[in-house]
């Protein structure tokens, strides 16, 4: 394998390099986190990284690697002289695969490589059964996103198993909080996937009895309120919603509005307003959601779809890129369309549900 070592202590770096090369591996070496990130272009297949380093520490390197499509799934193992549980919790939350405590033995290193590469190959084999190489590469980011919350949960559970007899109450509460956060994130991803594929299936049947019928003001307000509560920004969401009826189940409207308003809040600064309007006119009902964020280019708007995210290098993102895809499928289920427009003066993004009014 091609293995990258990121370690600022030259003697430890040399020892680890000797162990790996004597066991048939090709070694890339970097003396700090900044140099380590520069070597990611060489596509390492395994990464050993010190935690405490100048310029850029181990958690900083790991966070950057998880945003790089080419290496985000590469096994990543921390080398640390620290045994504090807080360091381990931070790494598990970021998705680190394992820890090795210094001083280490040759067996420690080889066991870590075997354990992590066996697991990694199993995951890759399952993907290969359902997609070709190009498809796997294009989906690497969302595949990683599905696995990251589970890594946090499983890593925290492993800590409980290993340290059940010595862990104090404060540490226990923090570990349980990490498990809860990972489980909640996994739940949201699962619900998004379920809703998206449910909508796609219903679009195939296109029966009005399946889709439902409702007065839209209440579900629109419900979706707005839920998104605002989630991030504690109720004052930043303004709504002017008029009456109207459409052939769509209210749960679908509320969820679609929630997804779009949630996106608007995540990609705008606290204090920036999100304006939600709803009005019936000339046989149509239009729901307009305008934010003050960075907006989207015409090319990005044309590429909107499931499992598509933009500007990951500039914006820390979690999720599968399903929000706008769910909104579009919801509008199409009602016989309408989803429009993406520039905000006033080219600032922000306006998302419009253009739906036919029900008789």
C-alpha positions in Angstrom: 0.0 0.0 0.0 0.9 3.6 -0.4 0.9 5.0 3.2 1.3 8.6 4.3 2.9 9.4 7.6 2.3 12.9 9.1 4.5 13.3 12.2 6.6 16.2 13.4 9.1 14.2 15.4 11.8 13.0 13.1 12.8 9.9 15.1 9.2 8.6 15.3 8.6 9.3 11.7 11.8 7.4 10.7 10.9 4.4 13.0 7.4 4.2 11.5 8.8 4.5 8.0 11.2 1.6 8.6 8.5 -0.6 9.9 6.2 0.0 6.9 8.9 -0.3 4.3 10.2 -3.5 5.8 6.7 -4.9 5.4 6.5 -4.0 1.8 4.6 -0.7 1.9 5.5 2.5 -0.1 5.8 5.4 2.3 5.1 9.1 1.9 6.3 11.3 4.8 5.4 14.8 5.9 6.8 16.7 8.9 3.6 18.6 9.8 -0.1 18.9 8.9 0.3 21.5 6.2 2.9 19.4 4.3 0.7 16.4 4.8 -2.2 18.0 3.0 0.0 18.8 0.1 0.8 15.1 -0.3 -2.8 14.2 -0.6 -2.5 14.7 -4.4 -0.4 11.6 -4.4 -3.4 9.5 -3.4 -2.3 7.7 -0.3 -4.2 4.5 0.6 -3.7 4.8 4.4 -2.8 7.7 6.7 -1.0 7.8 10.0 -1.2 11.2 11.6 0.1 12.7 14.8 -2.4 14.7 16.9 -0.2 17.5 18.4 1.7 19.2 15.7 2.7 22.8 14.8 1.0 24.8 12.0 -1.9 22.3 11.6 -2.8 19.7 14.2 -4.2 16.2 13.6 -7.9 17.0 14.0 -7.4 19.9 11.5 -5.8 17.5 9.0 -8.6 15.0 9.4 -11.3 17.7 8.9 -9.6 18.8 5.7 -9.2 15.2 4.4 -12.9 14.5 5.0 -13.7 17.3 2.5 -11.5 15.9 -0.2 -13.4 13.5 -2.5 -10.2 11.6 -3.6 -9.1 10.6 -0.1 -12.2 11.1 2.2 -12.7 7.4 2.6 -9.0 6.5 3.1 -8.4 4.8 6.6 -7.1 7.5 9.0 -5.3 6.6 12.2 -4.1 9.0 14.9 -0.7 8.6 16.6 -0.8 10.2 20.0 1.2 10.4 23.2 -1.9 11.5 25.0 -4.4 9.1 26.5 -7.0 11.6 27.6 -10.5 10.7 26.7 -11.3 14.2 25.4 -8.8 13.7 22.5 -10.3 10.4 21.6 -13.9 11.8 21.7 -12.9 14.7 19.4 -11.3 12.3 16.9 -14.3 9.9 17.0 -16.7 12.8 16.3 -14.6 13.7 13.2 -14.7 10.2 11.9 -11.1 8.9 12.8 -10.8 5.2 12.3 -8.4 4.3 15.1 -5.8 5.5 17.6 -2.3 4.2 18.3 -0.6 5.4 21.5 3.1 6.2 21.5 5.4 4.3 22.0 4.0 1.8 19.6 5.2 -1.6 18.5 5.5 -3.1 15.0 2.5 -5.4 15.8 0.4 -2.3 16.8 1.0 -0.8 13.4 0.4 -3.9 11.3 -2.7 -4.8 13.3 -4.1 -1.4 12.7 -3.5 -1.6 8.9 -5.0 -5.1 8.7 -8.1 -4.2 10.7 -8.9 -1.0 8.8 -8.1 -2.1 5.3 -10.2 -5.3 5.8 -13.2 -3.2 6.8 -12.6 -0.7 4.0 -12.3 -3.4 1.3 -15.6 -4.9 2.5 -17.4 -1.6 2.0 -15.9 -1.0 -1.4 -16.9 -4.5 -2.5 -20.5 -3.8 -1.7 -20.5 -0.6 -3.8 -18.9 -2.4 -6.7 -21.8 -4.8 -6.9 -24.2 -1.9 -7.7 -22.2 0.6 -9.7 -19.3 0.9 -12.1 -16.1 2.8 -11.2 -17.3 6.2 -12.5 -20.5 5.9 -10.5 -18.6 4.9 -7.3 -16.3 7.9 -7.6 -19.2 10.3 -8.1 -21.0 9.0 -5.1 -18.0 8.8 -2.7 -19.0 12.0 -0.9 -22.6 10.8 0.0 -21.4 7.3 0.8 -18.9 8.9 3.3 -21.7 11.1 4.6 -23.9 8.0 5.4 -21.0 6.3 7.2 -19.7 9.2 9.3 -22.5 9.4 11.9 -22.3 5.6 12.4 -18.5 6.0 12.9 -19.2 8.4 15.7 -21.8 6.2 17.3 -19.7 3.0 17.0 -16.5 4.7 18.2 -18.3 6.1 21.3 -19.8 2.7 22.0 -16.3 1.1 21.7 -15.0 3.6 24.3 -17.8 2.6 26.7 -17.0 -1.1 26.2 -13.3 -0.6 26.8 -13.5 1.8 29.7 -16.7 0.8 31.4 -15.0 0.1 34.8 -13.0 3.4 35.0 -15.1 6.1 33.2 -16.5 8.9 35.4 -20.0 10.4 35.3 -18.8 13.6 33.4 -17.1 11.6 30.7 -20.1 9.2 30.5 -22.4 12.1 29.8 -20.2 13.4 27.0 -19.9 10.1 25.3 -23.7 9.5 25.5 -24.1 13.0 24.0 -21.9 12.0 21.1 -23.9 8.9 20.5 -27.1 10.9 20.6 -25.8 13.5 18.1 -24.6 10.8 15.7 -27.9 8.9 15.9 -29.9 12.1 15.3 -27.8 12.9 12.3 -28.2 9.4 10.9 -32.0 9.7 11.5 -32.2 12.9 9.5 -30.2 11.4 6.6 -32.5 8.3 6.7 -35.7 10.4 6.7 -34.4 12.4 3.8 -33.7 9.3 1.8 -37.1 7.8 2.6 -38.9 11.0 1.6 -37.0 11.4 -1.6 -37.6 7.9 -2.9 -41.2 8.0 -1.7 -41.8 11.1 -3.8 -40.1 9.5 -6.8 -42.4 6.5 -6.5 -45.5 8.6 -6.1 -44.6 10.6 -9.2 -44.7 7.4 -11.1 -48.2 6.7 -10.0 -49.4 10.3 -10.3 -52.7 9.6 -8.6 -54.4 12.6 -7.0 -55.9 10.3 -4.4 -52.4 9.2 -3.4 -51.0 12.8 -3.3 -53.8 14.3 -1.3 -55.4 17.7 -1.1 -55.0 20.6 1.4 -55.2 24.3 2.3 -51.5 25.3 2.1 -51.1 28.1 4.7 -50.8 25.8 7.8 -48.2 23.4 6.4 -46.1 26.2 5.0 -46.1 27.9 8.4 -45.3 24.6 10.1 -42.3 23.9 7.8 -41.0 27.4 8.4 -41.3 27.2 12.2 -39.6 23.8 12.4 -36.6 24.9 10.4 -36.2 28.1 12.4 -36.5 26.3 15.8 -33.9 23.8 14.7 -31.1 26.4 14.5 -32.6 28.9 17.0 -33.3 31.6 14.5 -37.0 32.2 14.8 -36.5 35.9 14.5 -34.8 35.5 11.1 -37.7 33.9 9.3 -40.5 36.2 8.1 -43.6 34.9 6.5 -46.5 36.4 4.6 -48.7 33.4 3.6 -52.1 33.8 1.9 -54.8 31.2 1.6 -54.9 28.7 -1.2 -55.5 25.0 -2.0 -53.4 22.5 -4.0 -53.6 18.8 -4.8 -50.9 17.7 -2.4 -50.8 16.1 1.0 -50.0 18.8 3.7 -47.1 16.7 5.1 -45.3 16.9 1.8 -45.7 20.7 1.6 -44.5 21.1 5.2 -41.5 18.9 4.7 -40.4 20.5 1.4 -40.7 24.0 2.8 -38.7 22.9 5.9 -35.9 21.6 3.7 -35.7 24.8 1.7 -35.9 27.1 4.7 -33.3 25.0 6.5 -30.9 25.3 3.6 -31.6 29.1 3.5 -30.7 29.4 7.2 -27.6 27.2 7.0 -26.1 29.2 4.1 -26.8 32.6 5.5 -25.3 34.4 8.5 -27.3 34.7 11.8 -29.4 37.9 11.6 -29.8 37.6 7.8 -33.5 37.4 7.1 -35.3 34.6 5.2 -38.5 35.8 3.6 -41.3 33.3 2.9 -44.3 34.4 0.8 -47.3 32.4 -0.4 -50.1 33.7 -2.7 -52.7 32.4 -5.1 -53.0 34.1 -8.5 -54.4 33.2 -11.9 -55.0 29.5 -11.1 -51.6 29.0 -9.5 -50.2 29.0 -6.0 -46.6 30.2 -5.6 -44.5 29.7 -2.5 -41.4 31.9 -2.6 -38.5 31.5 -0.2 -35.8 34.2 -0.4 -32.5 34.1 1.5 -29.5 36.5 1.7 -26.8 33.9 1.3 -24.2 33.4 -1.4 -26.7 32.2 -4.0 -26.1 29.8 -6.8 -24.6 30.3 -10.3 -26.7 29.4 -13.4 -24.5 26.3 -13.8 -25.1 25.2 -10.3 -28.8 25.7 -10.6 -28.8 23.5 -13.7 -27.0 20.7 -11.9 -29.4 20.5 -8.9 -30.3 16.9 -8.1 -30.1 14.2 -5.5 -26.6 13.6 -3.9 -25.2 16.9 -5.4 -23.5 19.5 -3.2 -21.7 22.6 -4.2 -18.7 24.5 -2.9 -17.7 21.8 -0.3 -14.2 23.3 -0.2 -15.6 26.7 0.8 -18.5 25.6 3.1 -18.5 22.9 5.8 -21.4 20.8 4.8 -23.3 17.8 6.3 -26.0 16.0 4.5 -26.7 14.3 1.1 -27.6 17.3 -0.9 -31.2 16.2 -1.0 -33.0 19.3 0.2 -33.6 20.9 -3.2 -34.1 17.5 -4.9 -37.0 16.8 -2.4 -38.4 20.3 -3.0 -38.4 19.7 -6.8 -40.0 16.3 -6.6 -42.7 17.7 -4.3 -43.5 20.4 -6.8 -43.6 17.9 -9.6 -45.9 15.6 -7.7 -48.4 18.4 -7.5 -48.2 19.0 -11.2 -46.0 22.1 -10.8 -42.3 23.0 -10.9 -39.5 24.3 -8.8 -37.9 27.6 -9.9 -34.5 28.8 -8.8 -33.8 32.5 -9.2 -31.3 35.1 -8.2 -32.4 37.4 -5.3 -32.8 41.1 -5.8 -29.6 42.7 -7.0 -28.1 39.2 -7.6 -27.8 38.6 -3.9 -29.1 35.4 -2.4 -31.3 32.7 -3.8 -35.1 32.7 -4.4 -36.7 29.2 -4.5 -40.2 29.2 -5.9 -42.8 26.4 -5.8 -45.1 27.1 -8.7 -48.1 24.9 -8.2 -51.5 24.6 -9.9 -54.3 25.6 -7.6 -56.8 22.9 -6.8 -60.4 23.4 -8.1 
